[in-house]
Amino acid sequence: MKAVVQRAKRASVTVDGQLISSIGPGLLTLLGIAQGDSEEQLKKMITKICALRIFPDAEGKMNLSVKDIQGEHLIVSQFTLLGDVSRGSRPSFVNAEKPDAAKVLYEKSLQLSRAEGVKTLGGVFGGDMKVDLLNDGPVTLILEV
């Protein structure tokens, strides 16, 4: 499981010209689910993301989490994070989880983030999404579980 977490001033997902989800200050997480990833790994990942102290405190130091600032969380499924380009130039996605199983874990990620007390929205699993982001900082982290 791999996630790209970005601190955002705002972020949104559009599909076919229609706004699906939009958040204000918080986190945009691009989530890639690999074959064999478990719900236990997902829980560890989401708990870690919601606890990341990457927002500035009163002194401007990264010391607050998305929960501390009462921020929002937009989670977007992105199987291309599992793309393997070690051979040639065309990515191989053989390590990505099959869509049916990945969708279950993706939907669970939304529930787990909400259970952390964070207002959480999602994209459209498997959809041709357009993701708009105003990255804050920029602050971007890559997490693997």
Secondary structure, DSSP 8 states (H G I E B T S, - for coil): -EEEEEEEEEEEEEETTEEEEEESSEEEEEEE-BTT--HHHHHHHHHHHHH---EE-TTS-EEE-TTTTT-EEEEEE-GGGG-B-SSSSS-B-TTB--HHHHHHHHHHHHHHHHHTT-EEEE--TTS-EEEEEEEEEEEEEEEE-
